[in-house]
Amino acid sequence: MTAALRLAYVVPTKDRPEDLSNLLDSLARQTRMPDQIVIVDGGDTTVEHLVTRYAALPLDYVREYPPSLARQRNAGMAAVRPDIVVAGYLDDDLILEPDATERMAAFWEAADPLVGGAAFNIMNQPRAAGGPFTRFFLMNGAAPGRMLPSGWPSQIPTVTATIRTDWLYGGATMWRREVIRDYAYDEWFVGHGYGEDVDFSYRVSRRYTLYVVADARVLHMTRPIRLSSQYTLGRQQVVNRLYFIRKAGGFSGVSVAWGMFGQLIVNLGASLFHFDSAGARRFAGNLAGFRDVVRGRMGQIANFYK
């Protein structure tokens, strides 16, 4: 790419004005300003007033209601200006280090035409739950960011050097204009959209290369998942995963079954050995998800976790 790179951020949000303000504060401190920021508001209470408060930023406001993360992402990308060369999605609870945009732009300016997506490096990324058990059940792998034969992606940790991956997380990732033109988030994934980022990025990886850029650093100030949402999350862990696996194809049936069994064991183990009521609720949700699959009722499961 050339030095004339023009870059845009799409920020889906829902009822988190304080988090969004913290993100916009970090964008105002960037050593290299983005050329466009699209706020896609799905909240019950709108945040349109922030466009006025942050008038120094190149903000555009889109109202997309009722909320759904995949649909909000698509609506925001539809509002990106034609002169933008690279655009991507930021979660509203991110904080960018001052040079994050500059570092990401530098990566894209040097990127070859086969690079389709690049993620920021999340510096406070937690370790995957389950430890060695998740690797044993093919729910995680030793190589970061790889798609496993079970249909699970191995976690993307904080990295010390730029790495190539098979998938990218959805809320801190930039995409080439051709990807924006040719791919959209699957709006079957409703609500918080469990698994929608794996589905999107893995489709892109079959045509383009993907990277995590080590020196483009951000913090993800995520909140814990509500206890009341854990049962629905458990259902999505089964139904949404199998929807993706069937749609993508090419995975090992035995490995998929092993991973699904491992999902049950990990959640049950959290309940029995760590007295974790969240794990018990996810386990119950897993059982309900398998019941849905057996009955041929793999419908959309909407929920907002936080």
VENLIN-V13799 format. One line per field, one symbol per residue. phi: phi as a letter, one per 40 degrees, with the letter a starting at -180 (. if undefined). Layout:
BEGIN
phi = ???
END
This chain:
BEGIN
phi = .cccdbbbbbbcaafbccccccccdccccccbcccabbcbcbccbcbdcccccbcccccbbbcbaccacccccccccccccccccbaabbccbcbccdbccdccccdccccccccbaabccccbccccchfccccdcgbaacccgbccccgccccbccbbacbcbcaaccbaabbcdccdccbbcccccbgcgdgcccdcccccccbbcbabccccbbbbccbcccdcccccdcccdcccccdcccccggccdcccccccccdccccccccccbfccccccccccdcccccdcccgbcccbcabcb
END
